[in-house]
């Protein structure tokens, strides 16, 4: 099979997999920013 035929046949699967990778990378970057302050606040509280 030619590579272009594979892309045409599995276009949706490839697009889905790539979108999951992009979402995971965005979450990896955003998670410390969004939850870092909350985690730091919990860790500095005395029980």
PyMOL Python script that loads the backbone (N, CA, C, O; Angstrom):
from pymol import cmd

cmd.read_pdbstr("""\
ATOM      1  N   UNK A   1       0.825  -1.175   0.000  1.00  0.00           N
ATOM      2  CA  UNK A   1       0.000   0.000   0.000  1.00  0.00           C
ATOM      3  C   UNK A   1       0.880   1.252   0.000  1.00  0.00           C
ATOM      4  O   UNK A   1       1.935   1.298   0.631  1.00  0.00           O
ATOM      5  N   UNK A   2       0.430   2.214  -0.694  1.00  0.00           N
ATOM      6  CA  UNK A   2       1.128   3.484  -0.718  1.00  0.00           C
ATOM      7  C   UNK A   2       0.763   4.253   0.553  1.00  0.00           C
ATOM      8  O   UNK A   2      -0.339   4.113   1.084  1.00  0.00           O
ATOM      9  N   UNK A   3       1.690   5.053   1.018  1.00  0.00           N
ATOM     10  CA  UNK A   3       1.484   5.789   2.261  1.00  0.00           C
ATOM     11  C   UNK A   3       0.247   6.684   2.206  1.00  0.00           C
ATOM     12  O   UNK A   3      -0.486   6.784   3.189  1.00  0.00           O
ATOM     13  N   UNK A   4       0.012   7.323   1.088  1.00  0.00           N
ATOM     14  CA  UNK A   4      -1.165   8.185   0.972  1.00  0.00           C
ATOM     15  C   UNK A   4      -2.464   7.389   1.073  1.00  0.00           C
ATOM     16  O   UNK A   4      -3.457   7.895   1.595  1.00  0.00           O
ATOM     17  N   UNK A   5      -2.471   6.166   0.587  1.00  0.00           N
ATOM     18  CA  UNK A   5      -3.659   5.317   0.723  1.00  0.00           C
ATOM     19  C   UNK A   5      -3.908   4.954   2.184  1.00  0.00           C
ATOM     20  O   UNK A   5      -5.054   4.890   2.628  1.00  0.00           O
ATOM     21  N   UNK A   6      -2.832   4.718   2.926  1.00  0.00           N
ATOM     22  CA  UNK A   6      -2.979   4.428   4.348  1.00  0.00           C
ATOM     23  C   UNK A   6      -3.554   5.624   5.100  1.00  0.00           C
ATOM     24  O   UNK A   6      -4.414   5.473   5.969  1.00  0.00           O
ATOM     25  N   UNK A   7      -3.066   6.817   4.752  1.00  0.00           N
ATOM     26  CA  UNK A   7      -3.598   8.014   5.403  1.00  0.00           C
ATOM     27  C   UNK A   7      -5.066   8.211   5.075  1.00  0.00           C
ATOM     28  O   UNK A   7      -5.850   8.589   5.945  1.00  0.00           O
ATOM     29  N   UNK A   8      -5.443   7.963   3.848  1.00  0.00           N
ATOM     30  CA  UNK A   8      -6.852   8.112   3.483  1.00  0.00           C
ATOM     31  C   UNK A   8      -7.720   7.087   4.190  1.00  0.00           C
ATOM     32  O   UNK A   8      -8.829   7.395   4.630  1.00  0.00           O
ATOM     33  N   UNK A   9      -7.210   5.866   4.298  1.00  0.00           N
ATOM     34  CA  UNK A   9      -8.005   4.798   4.900  1.00  0.00           C
ATOM     35  C   UNK A   9      -8.160   4.987   6.413  1.00  0.00           C
ATOM     36  O   UNK A   9      -9.237   4.755   6.962  1.00  0.00           O
ATOM     37  N   UNK A  10      -7.095   5.403   7.075  1.00  0.00           N
ATOM     38  CA  UNK A  10      -7.108   5.518   8.532  1.00  0.00           C
ATOM     39  C   UNK A  10      -7.054   6.967   8.994  1.00  0.00           C
ATOM     40  O   UNK A  10      -6.492   7.255  10.051  1.00  0.00           O
ATOM     41  N   UNK A  11      -7.627   7.885   8.221  1.00  0.00           N
ATOM     42  CA  UNK A  11      -7.574   9.313   8.520  1.00  0.00           C
ATOM     43  C   UNK A  11      -8.157   9.630   9.891  1.00  0.00           C
ATOM     44  O   UNK A  11      -7.536  10.353  10.671  1.00  0.00           O
ATOM     45  N   UNK A  12      -9.321   9.111  10.194  1.00  0.00           N
ATOM     46  CA  UNK A  12      -9.977   9.420  11.464  1.00  0.00           C
ATOM     47  C   UNK A  12      -9.212   8.843  12.653  1.00  0.00           C
ATOM     48  O   UNK A  12      -9.109   9.488  13.696  1.00  0.00           O
ATOM     49  N   UNK A  13      -8.684   7.650  12.501  1.00  0.00           N
ATOM     50  CA  UNK A  13      -7.912   7.043  13.591  1.00  0.00           C
ATOM     51  C   UNK A  13      -6.631   7.820  13.852  1.00  0.00           C
ATOM     52  O   UNK A  13      -6.256   8.038  15.004  1.00  0.00           O
ATOM     53  N   UNK A  14      -5.968   8.232  12.799  1.00  0.00           N
ATOM     54  CA  UNK A  14      -4.740   9.015  12.941  1.00  0.00           C
ATOM     55  C   UNK A  14      -5.049  10.359  13.563  1.00  0.00           C
ATOM     56  O   UNK A  14      -4.324  10.813  14.448  1.00  0.00           O
ATOM     57  N   UNK A  15      -6.105  10.997  13.117  1.00  0.00           N
ATOM     58  CA  UNK A  15      -6.499  12.291  13.664  1.00  0.00           C
ATOM     59  C   UNK A  15      -6.869  12.173  15.151  1.00  0.00           C
ATOM     60  O   UNK A  15      -6.522  13.045  15.948  1.00  0.00           O
ATOM     61  N   UNK A  16      -7.561  11.115  15.514  1.00  0.00           N
ATOM     62  CA  UNK A  16      -7.926  10.885  16.906  1.00  0.00           C
ATOM     63  C   UNK A  16      -6.682  10.682  17.770  1.00  0.00           C
ATOM     64  O   UNK A  16      -6.575  11.266  18.848  1.00  0.00           O
ATOM     65  N   UNK A  17      -5.756   9.869  17.310  1.00  0.00           N
ATOM     66  CA  UNK A  17      -4.529   9.607  18.068  1.00  0.00           C
ATOM     67  C   UNK A  17      -3.703  10.882  18.230  1.00  0.00           C
ATOM     68  O   UNK A  17      -3.190  11.154  19.316  1.00  0.00           O
ATOM     69  N   UNK A  18      -3.574  11.648  17.181  1.00  0.00           N
ATOM     70  CA  UNK A  18      -2.806  12.887  17.262  1.00  0.00           C
ATOM     71  C   UNK A  18      -3.483  13.909  18.172  1.00  0.00           C
ATOM     72  O   UNK A  18      -2.805  14.654  18.880  1.00  0.00           O
ATOM     73  N   UNK A  19      -4.801  13.947  18.155  1.00  0.00           N
ATOM     74  CA  UNK A  19      -5.502  14.880  19.041  1.00  0.00           C
ATOM     75  C   UNK A  19      -5.310  14.487  20.504  1.00  0.00           C
ATOM     76  O   UNK A  19      -5.194  15.364  21.361  1.00  0.00           O
ATOM     77  N   UNK A  20      -5.274  13.197  20.808  1.00  0.00           N
ATOM     78  CA  UNK A  20      -5.001  12.762  22.171  1.00  0.00           C
ATOM     79  C   UNK A  20      -3.599  13.161  22.615  1.00  0.00           C
ATOM     80  O   UNK A  20      -3.396  13.551  23.765  1.00  0.00           O
ATOM     81  N   UNK A  21      -2.644  13.066  21.716  1.00  0.00           N
ATOM     82  CA  UNK A  21      -1.265  13.463  22.034  1.00  0.00           C
ATOM     83  C   UNK A  21      -1.200  14.961  22.317  1.00  0.00           C
ATOM     84  O   UNK A  21      -0.533  15.388  23.260  1.00  0.00           O
ATOM     85  N   UNK A  22      -1.886  15.753  21.510  1.00  0.00           N
ATOM     86  CA  UNK A  22      -1.888  17.203  21.718  1.00  0.00           C
ATOM     87  C   UNK A  22      -2.555  17.556  23.041  1.00  0.00           C
ATOM     88  O   UNK A  22      -2.050  18.403  23.779  1.00  0.00           O
ATOM     89  N   UNK A  23      -3.676  16.921  23.350  1.00  0.00           N
ATOM     90  CA  UNK A  23      -4.372  17.178  24.612  1.00  0.00           C
ATOM     91  C   UNK A  23      -3.484  16.800  25.797  1.00  0.00           C
ATOM     92  O   UNK A  23      -3.435  17.526  26.790  1.00  0.00           O
ATOM     93  N   UNK A  24      -2.795  15.686  25.701  1.00  0.00           N
ATOM     94  CA  UNK A  24      -1.907  15.259  26.784  1.00  0.00           C
ATOM     95  C   UNK A  24      -0.759  16.244  26.981  1.00  0.00           C
ATOM     96  O   UNK A  24      -0.387  16.543  28.116  1.00  0.00           O
ATOM     97  N   UNK A  25      -0.199  16.745  25.894  1.00  0.00           N
ATOM     98  CA  UNK A  25       0.890  17.710  26.011  1.00  0.00           C
ATOM     99  C   UNK A  25       0.413  19.031  26.607  1.00  0.00           C
ATOM    100  O   UNK A  25       1.125  19.636  27.408  1.00  0.00           O
ATOM    101  N   UNK A  26      -0.759  19.478  26.234  1.00  0.00           N
ATOM    102  CA  UNK A  26      -1.315  20.705  26.812  1.00  0.00           C
ATOM    103  C   UNK A  26      -1.590  20.499  28.300  1.00  0.00           C
ATOM    104  O   UNK A  26      -1.318  21.389  29.106  1.00  0.00           O
ATOM    105  N   UNK A  27      -2.119  19.354  28.666  1.00  0.00           N
ATOM    106  CA  UNK A  27      -2.388  19.070  30.074  1.00  0.00           C
ATOM    107  C   UNK A  27      -1.091  18.993  30.875  1.00  0.00           C
ATOM    108  O   UNK A  27      -1.047  19.432  32.024  1.00  0.00           O
ATOM    109  N   UNK A  28      -0.040  18.442  30.282  1.00  0.00           N
ATOM    110  CA  UNK A  28       1.256  18.327  30.956  1.00  0.00           C
ATOM    111  C   UNK A  28       1.821  19.718  31.259  1.00  0.00           C
ATOM    112  O   UNK A  28       2.459  19.919  32.292  1.00  0.00           O
ATOM    113  N   UNK A  29       1.587  20.668  30.364  1.00  0.00           N
ATOM    114  CA  UNK A  29       2.076  22.029  30.557  1.00  0.00           C
ATOM    115  C   UNK A  29       1.170  22.801  31.515  1.00  0.00           C
ATOM    116  O   UNK A  29       1.665  23.541  32.364  1.00  0.00           O
ATOM    117  N   UNK A  30      -0.133  22.641  31.394  1.00  0.00           N
ATOM    118  CA  UNK A  30      -1.084  23.445  32.156  1.00  0.00           C
ATOM    119  C   UNK A  30      -1.278  22.956  33.586  1.00  0.00           C
ATOM    120  O   UNK A  30      -1.647  23.745  34.456  1.00  0.00           O
ATOM    121  N   UNK A  31      -1.043  21.698  33.845  1.00  0.00           N
ATOM    122  CA  UNK A  31      -1.339  21.151  35.172  1.00  0.00           C
ATOM    123  C   UNK A  31      -0.550  21.832  36.286  1.00  0.00           C
ATOM    124  O   UNK A  31      -1.163  22.202  37.287  1.00  0.00           O
ATOM    125  N   UNK A  32       0.757  22.022  36.186  1.00  0.00           N
ATOM    126  CA  UNK A  32       1.452  22.709  37.280  1.00  0.00           C
ATOM    127  C   UNK A  32       0.970  24.143  37.472  1.00  0.00           C
ATOM    128  O   UNK A  32       0.925  24.637  38.599  1.00  0.00           O
ATOM    129  N   UNK A  33       0.615  24.802  36.397  1.00  0.00           N
ATOM    130  CA  UNK A  33       0.135  26.176  36.494  1.00  0.00           C
ATOM    131  C   UNK A  33      -1.214  26.235  37.192  1.00  0.00           C
ATOM    132  O   UNK A  33      -1.433  27.087  38.053  1.00  0.00           O
ATOM    133  N   UNK A  34      -2.110  25.343  36.830  1.00  0.00           N
ATOM    134  CA  UNK A  34      -3.466  25.380  37.384  1.00  0.00           C
ATOM    135  C   UNK A  34      -3.540  24.834  38.803  1.00  0.00           C
ATOM    136  O   UNK A  34      -4.227  25.401  39.653  1.00  0.00           O
ATOM    137  N   UNK A  35      -2.837  23.739  39.063  1.00  0.00           N
ATOM    138  CA  UNK A  35      -2.976  23.066  40.352  1.00  0.00           C
ATOM    139  C   UNK A  35      -1.785  23.265  41.272  1.00  0.00           C
ATOM    140  O   UNK A  35      -1.828  22.839  42.426  1.00  0.00           O
ATOM    141  N   UNK A  36      -0.735  23.893  40.800  1.00  0.00           N
ATOM    142  CA  UNK A  36       0.465  24.081  41.618  1.00  0.00           C
ATOM    143  C   UNK A  36       0.212  24.887  42.863  1.00  0.00           C
ATOM    144  O   UNK A  36       0.686  24.532  43.942  1.00  0.00           O
ATOM    145  N   UNK A  37      -0.537  25.978  42.729  1.00  0.00           N
ATOM    146  CA  UNK A  37      -0.827  26.816  43.892  1.00  0.00           C
ATOM    147  C   UNK A  37      -1.694  26.087  44.912  1.00  0.00           C
ATOM    148  O   UNK A  37      -1.505  26.248  46.118  1.00  0.00           O
ATOM    149  N   UNK A  38      -2.619  25.308  44.445  1.00  0.00           N
ATOM    150  CA  UNK A  38      -3.492  24.562  45.364  1.00  0.00           C
ATOM    151  C   UNK A  38      -2.685  23.513  46.115  1.00  0.00           C
ATOM    152  O   UNK A  38      -2.837  23.359  47.327  1.00  0.00           O
ATOM    153  N   UNK A  39      -1.841  22.802  45.411  1.00  0.00           N
ATOM    154  CA  UNK A  39      -1.009  21.772  46.049  1.00  0.00           C
ATOM    155  C   UNK A  39      -0.042  22.414  47.038  1.00  0.00           C
ATOM    156  O   UNK A  39       0.167  21.884  48.129  1.00  0.00           O
ATOM    157  N   UNK A  40       0.547  23.544  46.670  1.00  0.00           N
ATOM    158  CA  UNK A  40       1.446  24.246  47.583  1.00  0.00           C
ATOM    159  C   UNK A  40       0.717  24.729  48.816  1.00  0.00           C
ATOM    160  O   UNK A  40       1.270  24.680  49.915  1.00  0.00           O
ATOM    161  N   UNK A  41      -0.496  25.189  48.665  1.00  0.00           N
ATOM    162  CA  UNK A  41      -1.270  25.666  49.822  1.00  0.00           C
ATOM    163  C   UNK A  41      -1.577  24.505  50.774  1.00  0.00           C
ATOM    164  O   UNK A  41      -1.515  24.668  51.992  1.00  0.00           O
ATOM    165  N   UNK A  42      -1.904  23.352  50.228  1.00  0.00           N
ATOM    166  CA  UNK A  42      -2.165  22.193  51.081  1.00  0.00           C
ATOM    167  C   UNK A  42      -0.899  21.710  51.774  1.00  0.00           C
ATOM    168  O   UNK A  42      -0.948  21.296  52.932  1.00  0.00           O
ATOM    169  N   UNK A  43       0.218  21.758  51.088  1.00  0.00           N
ATOM    170  CA  UNK A  43       1.454  21.250  51.674  1.00  0.00           C
ATOM    171  C   UNK A  43       2.012  22.186  52.735  1.00  0.00           C
ATOM    172  O   UNK A  43       2.755  21.736  53.607  1.00  0.00           O
ATOM    173  N   UNK A  44       1.678  23.478  52.691  1.00  0.00           N
ATOM    174  CA  UNK A  44       2.201  24.402  53.690  1.00  0.00           C
ATOM    175  C   UNK A  44       1.288  24.542  54.909  1.00  0.00           C
ATOM    176  O   UNK A  44       1.703  25.117  55.915  1.00  0.00           O
ATOM    177  N   UNK A  45       0.077  24.040  54.844  1.00  0.00           N
ATOM    178  CA  UNK A  45      -0.835  24.100  55.984  1.00  0.00           C
ATOM    179  C   UNK A  45      -0.374  23.124  57.047  1.00  0.00           C
ATOM    180  O   UNK A  45       0.045  22.005  56.751  1.00  0.00           O
ATOM    181  N   UNK A  46      -0.460  23.567  58.281  1.00  0.00           N
ATOM    182  CA  UNK A  46      -0.134  22.671  59.392  1.00  0.00           C
ATOM    183  C   UNK A  46      -1.415  22.004  59.870  1.00  0.00           C
ATOM    184  O   UNK A  46      -2.462  22.640  59.993  1.00  0.00           O
ATOM    185  N   UNK A  47      -1.307  20.741  60.130  1.00  0.00           N
ATOM    186  CA  UNK A  47      -2.486  19.967  60.521  1.00  0.00           C
ATOM    187  C   UNK A  47      -2.635  19.974  62.009  1.00  0.00           C
ATOM    188  O   UNK A  47      -3.571  19.375  62.538  1.00  0.00           O
TER     189      UNK A  47
END
""", "prot")
cmd.dss("prot")
cmd.show_as("cartoon", "prot")
cmd.util.cbc("prot")
cmd.orient("prot")
